[in-house]
Amino acid sequence: MNENRLRGADAACKCLNRLEWAELPVEPLDLFKRLHRMVMLVSYEEIAAMDGGAAEALQHTAPEAEGQTFRAQTEDGRHEMLFILYRESGHPGRARHTVAHELGHVVLGHAGESPANDAQAEAFAAALLCPPGLPALLRKELGPALTADALAALCGISREAARLALHGEDAPAALPSAEEAARRLLPAALGRARHLAIAGPARQETGGRA
């Protein structure tokens, strides 16, 4: 994991740890509000329905953008309001990743666009929704049942994001914050696994039952 990815993932896991987050799937907007940040989530589709001209202007500004963040001061000038625009169409997990990515830019204090900033925000989003180390802990409990599809269902992420998470388990050794976040989320993940009927390795029952 390179320096930019480490910085982004570490910031995300520290957010989870600071709030002692123990719920899955992680809801980026709920988490951010618990950090006492004023944020409003608006989709491009909602803007288009309200004001076609505004949507066209935004698309012209960043036609390929999955999401954008705008900052504005409240009327009294005492607080900053964040407006996060995202694309509602497509896989719900992708929309949640986009929101987490935009929040990553804010948490990491990015003032402009650059490849390094984008890499950090992308790592922030991935680690926020599925902390590095969680797949390894789940594999011990679920064994072969932990497929990319199963991890996607547990964490509310896309299958592609889950596939990448399953192959990125070298982070905990270099990132203690990720291991802490993963261990806290493990009970919630196993609870969801039971609810979704994702079975782990068969275990011999004890206690004299037939």
N, C-alpha and C positions, 0 to 999 in steps of 0.2 A: 504494500500500500504506500503510494508516494506521499510526499509532504502535504500537498493540497488536499488529497483525499483524507489523510489522517486528521488534518485540522478541521475539515468539515464534519467528519464522523464524530470526532471528539466533542465538538460543540453541540451536536445533536444529542449525544448520550449524556452530556452534562446537563442539558435541559431536562431530559427524562429523569435523571438522578436527583436534580434539585427539587423537582416536584414529587419525587417518590412515585413516579408513574407506574401503575401496575395493571393497566387495562389494555386489552386488545380487541379490535384493531386500534392503534394509536390514531386519534383524531387531531390532526395538526392545528386546526383552528381552535379547538377546545383547549389544547395545551398552551397555545399562545395567549389566549385570554387569561389563563391561570397565571401567566407571567405578567399580568396587568398591562397588556398592550391593547390599545384600541384599534381594532381591525374589522374591516367589512369585506365580505367576499361577494363578488359580483361576476357572473358569467358573461362572456361575449354575447351569448344568445339573449340574455336579459337586456343588455344594452341595446341590441339590435331591435328588440321588441318595443323598447321605450323611445329610442331615438336613433333612426337609421343613420343620420349624419354623424353622430358621435361614434357609432360603431365603425363607420367607414374611415373616420379620421384615425381611430386606434389601429385599425388594420393597416392603414397606410404607414403608420409609425413603425409597426413591427409585424409585417404580414405573416411571418412564419412562427411568431411567438406562441408558445403554449400558454404562457402567463406573463403578466406584467404587474409591477407594484408602483403605486403612486402615493406620495406623501402629501398631507395637507394639515394645516393647523386648525384646531377648533376655534370657534368664534372669539373666545376669551384669550386665545393665544397661549394658553397654558399647557396644552397637550397636543401630541402629534397623532393624527388619524392616518391609518394605512388602508388603502384600497387595493385589494388584490383581484385582478381580473384573470379569469382562466377559461379554458375551453371545456364546456360541459359535455359535449358529444364524445363518444368513444368509451373506452373501458373506464368504469368508476375508479379503479385503482390508479389509472394514469392521471385522472383529475386530482386525486388526493396527493399523488407524487408532485404534480405541478404546484399545488398550494404549498406543500412542504419545501419545495425548491425555492419558491419566492420568499418564504419565511426565513429560509437559510441565508439568503442575501441580507435580510434585515438583521438577523442575530449576529452574523459575521461582520456587520458594519461596512458592507461594500458600498462604495460611493459611485462606482461606474462599472461598465462592462469590460471584462477581459477573460481570456481563456482560463486563467488561474481562478478568478472569482467564480466562474461557471462550474469549474471542477469541484470547488469547495462546496458550492450550493447543491450540486448533484449528489455529492457524498453525504451532505447533511440530510437531504431528503431520504436517501436510501437507509441511512442509519437510524433516522427518526422512526420510520415505519417498520423497520426490521433490524434491530441492533446487531452488529457483527457479533458472532458468538451464540446468538439464539438458535440458528440452525443446528450447530454442533450439539447444544444441550438437548434440543428436540430429537435429534437423531438417536441419542442414547435412549430416549424414552419410546420413540415411535419406530425406530429401525427403518426397514425398507418402505414403510408406509409414508415416510416423509419425502414425498415427491415434490416437484416444483408446483404442481397443481395444489397439493395439500398445503404447502407453505403459503401460496398465494391466498388460499381461502382463510387460513389462520390469521394472516397479517393484513388482509384487505389490500393486497398489492397485485400488480399485473403478473402474469406467468413469467414474462421475461425478467422482471425485477426479482422474482423469486428464484429463477434459475441462476442469476448473477449472485444472489445472496448465498445460495447453496455452494457456490464455488469460490467464496471469498472469506473463508474461515481462518485466515492467517492473522486477522486483525487483533483478537483478544490479547495475544502475547505482547503486542506493542501498544495496546490501548486498554488500560485498566477500566476506564469509564464505560467502555462497551461491555465488558464482562459483568460489571455491576448492574448495568441496565438490563442485560440479557437474563441474569439470574432473577431479577425482580419480576420480569415479565413471564418467566417460565410457567408459574402456576396458572396464569390467565390463558396462556397458549395451550396448556394441557386441558384446561376446562373447555376451551373452544374445540379442541380436538375430540373430546368426548361428545360434545354437542353436535359436531359435524360428522360423527361416526368415523373418525380417522383412527384406525386401530393400531396399537403398538404391538411389540412382540408378545406372544402368549406367555403368561406367567403361571407357574404352578401354584394353585391355591393351597393354603395351609390352614390348619385349625380343625382338621378332622372332617371336612366336608367331603361328601362323596363326589 
